[in-house]
Amino acid sequence: MQRREAIKQGFSLVGLLAAGGFAYGEFASASPVLKLRPPGAMDEDKFLSLCIRCGICVDACPFHTLKLAQFRDGGIGMGTPFFKPREIPCYMCTDIPCAVKCPTGALDASSMMSDSKLDINKSRMGMAVVDDKTCIAYFGLRCDACYRNCPLIDKALKLEYKHNERTGKHAFLLPIVDTDVCTGCGKCEQSCITKKASITVVPREVIKGEMNDNYIKGWDEGDFDRIKNPDTKIKLNSKKSLNYLNDGDEL
Amino acid sequence: MKITILRRLVQFGILALFIAGNIYGVKILQGSLSSSTLLNTINLSDPFAVLQLFLASFSVSSVAITGAFIVLIFYALIAPRAFCGWVCPVNILTDCGAFLRTKLKIGKNILNLSPNLRYYLLVLSLIFSAIFGIAAFESVSFVGGFTRGVVYLGSSAISIAVIIIAIETFVGKRLICAHICPLGAFYAIVSKFSLIRVKYNYDKCSKCFKCKVVCPEEKVLDIVGTKSGIISSECISCGKCVEVCNDDAINFSILKLGVNK
């Protein structure tokens, strides 16, 4: 009787291990995915706190752009929507069905209003970055695939003309992203002709910098007003630089 | 047997409607069990999920809140835990596991858990939602994960199904639904005063205890063989006991107001 029990227990454990191994397979093959969220998504923390993971946005998207994260999508919040622009970019529907249909407000359509009308160009899904070492326009070849495909051509993606010093008689037509205007729809990334896209959309919070607010743009009217009432609570240690110079240890 | 067939029809029917809505554009039900749109107009949301979102963000839209109230009132009025027994697809998996468990003659539980654990997990997931600002149970929910996987044809559903069936078969009897799932616990609380209830009649009972063998919930049939009465709201209203009873001692009945117990 005891032996039979032991065999049964062993059998159970083998069954469990097999099932666990099978399920782990999908985790193990996971590749990290950039968290590009649908239009109207607020910053990542706020978005995650509101997304109920129902997939109504996925269903509403007429271009099948949005996907729900599975285990193999590598830890971006199981069941939350995202898209891979190299496969299917956001086609910038003017009625933004994904955000309008979102039941919980995780995709906030009201954040994309201008003059009480929906304006998809106000969405900030990510921002495009050019790799100038692999973009063939930087070799001097003529390619403007990304530029031509940008829904905000000459606003979000501009061409900069430059003289080609190497040949002395040709021009560079270089794609330059204006990250203030770029919505991150990813049509540039999708249309890029290089083997792996040389223009890539990345989540804004990953690479967007932030300037200290003590710098003044003299050419911007009213920019000086920003420091008329400076925050005096910040205490700077005036002796710090002196100590640094006098302190032999750190040299 | 009839009730189980009907139950499976309802469970698979709802999944089929979701698949038709999400993939083939038949606009009857769209979305998934955590939130859906009925006939392209009415929003229905999982009240437990919305409660967690509310604690996590304090800014859930009114659409989700009204949707949650519709669902909450619906389940509060009809049979106890009707969601668990009649809608939730995880119930199909746990029934599969229980079937395998009896077929493989596995008797001993590897893990013995208290059925109250799910209430602790319920409270814990609400507290964690408020502290970490993310719907705690929703982010690990096997119910949501499996349903989403099925209705959007996602790959994770297979892993989740295998794990759930394996736990039900090898680790312990009715571990997922009856001991762990905080969503079930939530609906058990909500169903305290639901109208359709399973009623036990002591006078007709011949004490064969077949009902206790088939019942997926621990302890809800404790009154069998002792006194007549109404089964507690932890019952998932699956009707297995009603089917198996040859003495007509257990039946669904409509709870009259004021006749609690």
HADDOCK unambig.tbl for C-alpha pairs under 7 A between the chains (distance, minus, plus):
assign (segid A and resid 8 and name CA) (segid B and resid 106 and name CA) 6.93 0.50 0.50
assign (segid A and resid 12 and name CA) (segid B and resid 170 and name CA) 5.04 0.50 0.50
assign (segid A and resid 15 and name CA) (segid B and resid 166 and name CA) 6.99 0.50 0.50
assign (segid A and resid 16 and name CA) (segid B and resid 166 and name CA) 5.80 0.50 0.50
assign (segid A and resid 16 and name CA) (segid B and resid 170 and name CA) 6.62 0.50 0.50
assign (segid A and resid 19 and name CA) (segid B and resid 162 and name CA) 5.97 0.50 0.50
assign (segid A and resid 19 and name CA) (segid B and resid 163 and name CA) 5.87 0.50 0.50
assign (segid A and resid 19 and name CA) (segid B and resid 166 and name CA) 6.29 0.50 0.50
assign (segid A and resid 20 and name CA) (segid B and resid 163 and name CA) 6.48 0.50 0.50
assign (segid A and resid 22 and name CA) (segid B and resid 159 and name CA) 6.92 0.50 0.50
assign (segid A and resid 23 and name CA) (segid B and resid 159 and name CA) 4.44 0.50 0.50
assign (segid A and resid 23 and name CA) (segid B and resid 163 and name CA) 6.87 0.50 0.50
assign (segid A and resid 48 and name CA) (segid B and resid 134 and name CA) 6.09 0.50 0.50
assign (segid A and resid 49 and name CA) (segid B and resid 53 and name CA) 6.22 0.50 0.50
assign (segid A and resid 49 and name CA) (segid B and resid 56 and name CA) 5.61 0.50 0.50
assign (segid A and resid 49 and name CA) (segid B and resid 57 and name CA) 5.69 0.50 0.50
assign (segid A and resid 49 and name CA) (segid B and resid 133 and name CA) 5.46 0.50 0.50
assign (segid A and resid 49 and name CA) (segid B and resid 134 and name CA) 4.21 0.50 0.50
assign (segid A and resid 49 and name CA) (segid B and resid 135 and name CA) 6.15 0.50 0.50
assign (segid A and resid 50 and name CA) (segid B and resid 53 and name CA) 5.65 0.50 0.50
assign (segid A and resid 50 and name CA) (segid B and resid 57 and name CA) 6.37 0.50 0.50
assign (segid A and resid 50 and name CA) (segid B and resid 60 and name CA) 6.81 0.50 0.50
assign (segid A and resid 52 and name CA) (segid B and resid 34 and name CA) 6.57 0.50 0.50
assign (segid A and resid 52 and name CA) (segid B and resid 49 and name CA) 6.80 0.50 0.50
assign (segid A and resid 54 and name CA) (segid B and resid 31 and name CA) 5.56 0.50 0.50
assign (segid A and resid 54 and name CA) (segid B and resid 32 and name CA) 5.18 0.50 0.50
assign (segid A and resid 54 and name CA) (segid B and resid 34 and name CA) 5.34 0.50 0.50
assign (segid A and resid 54 and name CA) (segid B and resid 35 and name CA) 5.14 0.50 0.50
assign (segid A and resid 54 and name CA) (segid B and resid 36 and name CA) 6.98 0.50 0.50
assign (segid A and resid 55 and name CA) (segid B and resid 31 and name CA) 5.46 0.50 0.50
assign (segid A and resid 55 and name CA) (segid B and resid 32 and name CA) 6.74 0.50 0.50
assign (segid A and resid 56 and name CA) (segid B and resid 30 and name CA) 6.83 0.50 0.50
assign (segid A and resid 56 and name CA) (segid B and resid 31 and name CA) 4.63 0.50 0.50
assign (segid A and resid 56 and name CA) (segid B and resid 36 and name CA) 6.91 0.50 0.50
assign (segid A and resid 59 and name CA) (segid B and resid 22 and name CA) 5.53 0.50 0.50
assign (segid A and resid 59 and name CA) (segid B and resid 31 and name CA) 6.92 0.50 0.50
assign (segid A and resid 70 and name CA) (segid B and resid 154 and name CA) 6.77 0.50 0.50
assign (segid A and resid 70 and name CA) (segid B and resid 155 and name CA) 6.71 0.50 0.50
assign (segid A and resid 70 and name CA) (segid B and resid 156 and name CA) 5.56 0.50 0.50
assign (segid A and resid 71 and name CA) (segid B and resid 156 and name CA) 5.85 0.50 0.50
assign (segid A and resid 77 and name CA) (segid B and resid 139 and name CA) 6.81 0.50 0.50
assign (segid A and resid 78 and name CA) (segid B and resid 139 and name CA) 6.43 0.50 0.50
assign (segid A and resid 79 and name CA) (segid B and resid 145 and name CA) 6.83 0.50 0.50
assign (segid A and resid 103 and name CA) (segid B and resid 61 and name CA) 6.92 0.50 0.50
assign (segid A and resid 103 and name CA) (segid B and resid 63 and name CA) 5.68 0.50 0.50
assign (segid A and resid 103 and name CA) (segid B and resid 64 and name CA) 5.22 0.50 0.50
assign (segid A and resid 104 and name CA) (segid B and resid 60 and name CA) 5.37 0.50 0.50
assign (segid A and resid 104 and name CA) (segid B and resid 61 and name CA) 4.99 0.50 0.50
assign (segid A and resid 104 and name CA) (segid B and resid 63 and name CA) 6.81 0.50 0.50
assign (segid A and resid 104 and name CA) (segid B and resid 64 and name CA) 5.23 0.50 0.50
assign (segid A and resid 105 and name CA) (segid B and resid 60 and name CA) 6.31 0.50 0.50
assign (segid A and resid 105 and name CA) (segid B and resid 61 and name CA) 5.40 0.50 0.50
